[in-house]
């Protein structure tokens, strides 16, 4: 019985020590902003691995940006006309403006963290890219300006809530 307990304790400890990604890789965060992390297997070429991991993390930021612009578009259409339904793929003012704003944003994003990590017993280079809350506000302001729309102050703040991910449920 004693040997079974020891074997079980060793198994539990070994499982707890299994190499997994660190928290910043699994759940990247930037409160009121955007955060994305991606990793690539170590090829022995740091420069190339860094470029690939960074490009993949930037793509994650672009996806979040698009999702938030879509949520903002739906909220804006509802504020202007409660009976309005935004068609999927419809070219709304914010969606049109988001293309140029996103390109500007992505080209200027530098990694906030780059590290080698062990994931499933393999060395990987991970890069995290963040857009902090202040940067998110600036992006939002550029987006509204580029759209040509002039929402009133209350609508503008509600839209920013959608965009920043801080909108009430």
C-alpha atoms as a printed R data frame, in Angstrom:
    type eleno elety resid chain resno       x      y       z
1   ATOM     1    CA   UNK     A     1   0.000  0.000   0.000
2   ATOM     2    CA   UNK     A     2   2.822  2.377   0.940
3   ATOM     3    CA   UNK     A     3   4.585  1.762  -2.388
4   ATOM     4    CA   UNK     A     4   1.362  2.489  -4.307
5   ATOM     5    CA   UNK     A     5   1.057  5.822  -2.515
6   ATOM     6    CA   UNK     A     6   4.655  6.728  -3.361
7   ATOM     7    CA   UNK     A     7   4.150  5.702  -7.009
8   ATOM     8    CA   UNK     A     8   0.992  7.814  -7.196
9   ATOM     9    CA   UNK     A     9   2.738 10.812  -5.596
10  ATOM    10    CA   UNK     A    10   5.642 10.520  -8.039
11  ATOM    11    CA   UNK     A    11   3.218 10.310 -10.987
12  ATOM    12    CA   UNK     A    12   1.323 13.403  -9.812
13  ATOM    13    CA   UNK     A    13   4.546 15.345  -9.314
14  ATOM    14    CA   UNK     A    14   5.846 14.304 -12.743
15  ATOM    15    CA   UNK     A    15   2.590 15.399 -14.387
16  ATOM    16    CA   UNK     A    16   2.820 18.729 -12.590
17  ATOM    17    CA   UNK     A    17   6.324 19.255 -13.936
18  ATOM    18    CA   UNK     A    18   5.382 18.564 -17.569
19  ATOM    19    CA   UNK     A    19   6.555 21.373 -19.747
20  ATOM    20    CA   UNK     A    20   3.747 23.609 -20.865
21  ATOM    21    CA   UNK     A    21   3.602 27.158 -22.091
22  ATOM    22    CA   UNK     A    22   3.902 29.964 -19.544
23  ATOM    23    CA   UNK     A    23   0.870 32.065 -18.653
24  ATOM    24    CA   UNK     A    24   1.905 35.053 -20.807
25  ATOM    25    CA   UNK     A    25   1.896 32.746 -23.850
26  ATOM    26    CA   UNK     A    26  -1.401 31.029 -23.035
27  ATOM    27    CA   UNK     A    27  -3.356 34.136 -21.999
28  ATOM    28    CA   UNK     A    28  -1.747 37.329 -23.282
29  ATOM    29    CA   UNK     A    29  -3.369 40.405 -21.773
30  ATOM    30    CA   UNK     A    30  -3.470 44.153 -22.265
31  ATOM    31    CA   UNK     A    31  -6.367 45.566 -20.268
32  ATOM    32    CA   UNK     A    32  -8.438 47.883 -22.439
33  ATOM    33    CA   UNK     A    33  -6.263 47.025 -25.426
34  ATOM    34    CA   UNK     A    34  -5.208 44.057 -27.503
35  ATOM    35    CA   UNK     A    35  -2.661 41.300 -26.910
36  ATOM    36    CA   UNK     A    36  -1.598 38.299 -28.949
37  ATOM    37    CA   UNK     A    37   1.169 35.748 -28.637
38  ATOM    38    CA   UNK     A    38   2.459 33.154 -31.045
39  ATOM    39    CA   UNK     A    39   5.340 30.716 -31.022
40  ATOM    40    CA   UNK     A    40   7.507 28.921 -33.557
41  ATOM    41    CA   UNK     A    41   9.746 25.920 -33.096
42  ATOM    42    CA   UNK     A    42  13.399 26.879 -32.693
43  ATOM    43    CA   UNK     A    43  15.088 26.459 -36.061
44  ATOM    44    CA   UNK     A    44  18.449 27.685 -34.812
45  ATOM    45    CA   UNK     A    45  17.971 30.905 -36.764
46  ATOM    46    CA   UNK     A    46  16.902 33.485 -34.185
47  ATOM    47    CA   UNK     A    47  16.309 36.286 -36.684
48  ATOM    48    CA   UNK     A    48  14.030 34.187 -38.882
49  ATOM    49    CA   UNK     A    49  12.177 32.640 -35.948
50  ATOM    50    CA   UNK     A    50  11.631 36.090 -34.447
51  ATOM    51    CA   UNK     A    51  10.224 37.438 -37.729
52  ATOM    52    CA   UNK     A    52   7.812 34.514 -38.092
53  ATOM    53    CA   UNK     A    53   6.631 34.560 -34.464
54  ATOM    54    CA   UNK     A    54   6.164 38.329 -34.611
55  ATOM    55    CA   UNK     A    55   4.240 38.146 -37.908
56  ATOM    56    CA   UNK     A    56   1.939 35.493 -36.455
57  ATOM    57    CA   UNK     A    57   1.365 37.531 -33.276
58  ATOM    58    CA   UNK     A    58   0.599 40.629 -35.379
59  ATOM    59    CA   UNK     A    59  -1.920 38.566 -37.352
60  ATOM    60    CA   UNK     A    60  -3.579 37.723 -34.023
61  ATOM    61    CA   UNK     A    61  -3.806 41.435 -33.208
62  ATOM    62    CA   UNK     A    62  -5.283 42.131 -36.664
63  ATOM    63    CA   UNK     A    63  -7.937 39.468 -36.098
64  ATOM    64    CA   UNK     A    64  -8.899 40.969 -32.724
65  ATOM    65    CA   UNK     A    65  -9.009 44.439 -34.283
66  ATOM    66    CA   UNK     A    66 -11.355 43.199 -37.038
67  ATOM    67    CA   UNK     A    67 -13.614 41.476 -34.518
68  ATOM    68    CA   UNK     A    68 -13.883 44.612 -32.413
69  ATOM    69    CA   UNK     A    69 -14.543 46.825 -35.429
70  ATOM    70    CA   UNK     A    70 -17.328 44.425 -36.474
71  ATOM    71    CA   UNK     A    71 -18.852 44.623 -32.973
72  ATOM    72    CA   UNK     A    72 -18.560 48.401 -33.109
73  ATOM    73    CA   UNK     A    73 -20.247 48.504 -36.537
74  ATOM    74    CA   UNK     A    74 -23.179 46.456 -35.271
75  ATOM    75    CA   UNK     A    75 -23.535 48.668 -32.200
76  ATOM    76    CA   UNK     A    76 -23.393 51.820 -34.345
77  ATOM    77    CA   UNK     A    77 -25.957 50.501 -36.833
78  ATOM    78    CA   UNK     A    78 -28.236 49.669 -33.879
79  ATOM    79    CA   UNK     A    79 -27.754 53.131 -32.350
80  ATOM    80    CA   UNK     A    80 -28.640 54.837 -35.628
81  ATOM    81    CA   UNK     A    81 -31.543 52.539 -36.480
82  ATOM    82    CA   UNK     A    82 -32.690 49.943 -33.916
83  ATOM    83    CA   UNK     A    83 -34.293 47.930 -36.745
84  ATOM    84    CA   UNK     A    84 -31.121 47.893 -38.837
85  ATOM    85    CA   UNK     A    85 -29.347 44.614 -39.375
86  ATOM    86    CA   UNK     A    86 -25.781 44.721 -40.597
87  ATOM    87    CA   UNK     A    87 -25.305 42.286 -43.458
88  ATOM    88    CA   UNK     A    88 -22.285 40.020 -43.131
89  ATOM    89    CA   UNK     A    89 -19.509 41.410 -45.294
90  ATOM    90    CA   UNK     A    90 -21.310 44.723 -45.765
91  ATOM    91    CA   UNK     A    91 -18.977 47.691 -46.244
92  ATOM    92    CA   UNK     A    92 -19.811 49.898 -43.276
93  ATOM    93    CA   UNK     A    93 -18.030 53.203 -42.582
94  ATOM    94    CA   UNK     A    94 -15.895 51.755 -39.783
95  ATOM    95    CA   UNK     A    95 -15.065 48.577 -41.701
96  ATOM    96    CA   UNK     A    96 -13.872 50.598 -44.693
97  ATOM    97    CA   UNK     A    97 -11.784 52.912 -42.508
98  ATOM    98    CA   UNK     A    98 -10.394 50.002 -40.494
99  ATOM    99    CA   UNK     A    99  -8.319 48.706 -43.404
100 ATOM   100    CA   UNK     A   100  -6.025 51.718 -43.563
101 ATOM   101    CA   UNK     A   101  -5.944 52.192 -39.769
102 ATOM   102    CA   UNK     A   102  -5.077 48.506 -39.263
103 ATOM   103    CA   UNK     A   103  -2.227 48.679 -41.781
104 ATOM   104    CA   UNK     A   104  -0.743 51.684 -39.982
105 ATOM   105    CA   UNK     A   105  -1.152 50.027 -36.593
106 ATOM   106    CA   UNK     A   106   0.376 46.687 -37.584
107 ATOM   107    CA   UNK     A   107   3.393 48.153 -39.305
108 ATOM   108    CA   UNK     A   108   4.377 50.014 -36.140
109 ATOM   109    CA   UNK     A   109   3.850 47.223 -33.614
110 ATOM   110    CA   UNK     A   110   6.968 45.995 -31.874
111 ATOM   111    CA   UNK     A   111   6.988 42.935 -29.637
112 ATOM   112    CA   UNK     A   112   6.461 43.562 -25.958
113 ATOM   113    CA   UNK     A   113   8.065 40.225 -25.107
114 ATOM   114    CA   UNK     A   114  10.180 37.663 -26.979
115 ATOM   115    CA   UNK     A   115  11.525 34.583 -25.216
116 ATOM   116    CA   UNK     A   116  12.531 31.018 -25.775
117 ATOM   117    CA   UNK     A   117  10.212 28.694 -23.881
118 ATOM   118    CA   UNK     A   118   9.910 24.950 -23.535
119 ATOM   119    CA   UNK     A   119   6.553 23.696 -24.763
120 ATOM   120    CA   UNK     A   120   5.950 19.948 -24.814
121 ATOM   121    CA   UNK     A   121   9.676 19.313 -24.522
122 ATOM   122    CA   UNK     A   122  10.456 21.427 -27.575
123 ATOM   123    CA   UNK     A   123  12.248 24.760 -27.553
124 ATOM   124    CA   UNK     A   124  10.101 27.487 -29.099
125 ATOM   125    CA   UNK     A   125  10.536 31.187 -29.635
126 ATOM   126    CA   UNK     A   126   7.431 33.086 -28.536
127 ATOM   127    CA   UNK     A   127   6.597 36.703 -29.281
128 ATOM   128    CA   UNK     A   128   3.900 38.789 -27.639
129 ATOM   129    CA   UNK     A   129   2.523 41.945 -29.221
130 ATOM   130    CA   UNK     A   130   0.354 44.376 -27.285
131 ATOM   131    CA   UNK     A   131  -1.667 47.474 -27.974
132 ATOM   132    CA   UNK     A   132  -2.079 49.157 -24.606
133 ATOM   133    CA   UNK     A   133  -5.247 51.009 -23.541
134 ATOM   134    CA   UNK     A   134  -3.915 54.445 -24.529
135 ATOM   135    CA   UNK     A   135  -2.885 53.166 -27.958
136 ATOM   136    CA   UNK     A   136  -6.308 51.511 -28.347
137 ATOM   137    CA   UNK     A   137  -7.984 54.880 -27.646
138 ATOM   138    CA   UNK     A   138  -5.787 56.541 -30.287
139 ATOM   139    CA   UNK     A   139  -6.640 53.793 -32.784
140 ATOM   140    CA   UNK     A   140 -10.322 54.232 -32.033
141 ATOM   141    CA   UNK     A   141 -10.095 58.002 -32.535
142 ATOM   142    CA   UNK     A   142  -8.278 57.500 -35.867
143 ATOM   143    CA   UNK     A   143 -10.884 54.958 -36.900
144 ATOM   144    CA   UNK     A   144 -13.792 57.292 -36.156
145 ATOM   145    CA   UNK     A   145 -12.054 60.178 -37.912
146 ATOM   146    CA   UNK     A   146 -11.215 58.073 -40.979
147 ATOM   147    CA   UNK     A   147 -14.811 56.798 -41.180
148 ATOM   148    CA   UNK     A   148 -16.215 60.311 -41.589
149 ATOM   149    CA   UNK     A   149 -18.904 59.494 -39.015
150 ATOM   150    CA   UNK     A   150 -19.733 61.963 -36.220
151 ATOM   151    CA   UNK     A   151 -21.385 60.051 -33.381
152 ATOM   152    CA   UNK     A   152 -22.586 62.072 -30.389
153 ATOM   153    CA   UNK     A   153 -20.530 61.816 -27.184
154 ATOM   154    CA   UNK     A   154 -22.663 59.092 -25.566
155 ATOM   155    CA   UNK     A   155 -22.642 56.969 -28.713
156 ATOM   156    CA   UNK     A   156 -18.922 57.551 -29.156
157 ATOM   157    CA   UNK     A   157 -18.205 56.275 -25.624
158 ATOM   158    CA   UNK     A   158 -20.495 53.265 -26.129
159 ATOM   159    CA   UNK     A   159 -18.649 52.501 -29.358
160 ATOM   160    CA   UNK     A   160 -15.319 52.799 -27.601
161 ATOM   161    CA   UNK     A   161 -16.603 50.321 -25.017
162 ATOM   162    CA   UNK     A   162 -17.307 47.859 -27.843
163 ATOM   163    CA   UNK     A   163 -13.932 48.537 -29.415
164 ATOM   164    CA   UNK     A   164 -11.922 48.234 -26.198
165 ATOM   165    CA   UNK     A   165 -13.753 45.149 -25.044
166 ATOM   166    CA   UNK     A   166 -15.131 47.016 -22.042
167 ATOM   167    CA   UNK     A   167 -18.741 47.236 -23.218
168 ATOM   168    CA   UNK     A   168 -21.297 46.186 -20.629
169 ATOM   169    CA   UNK     A   169 -23.021 42.848 -21.354
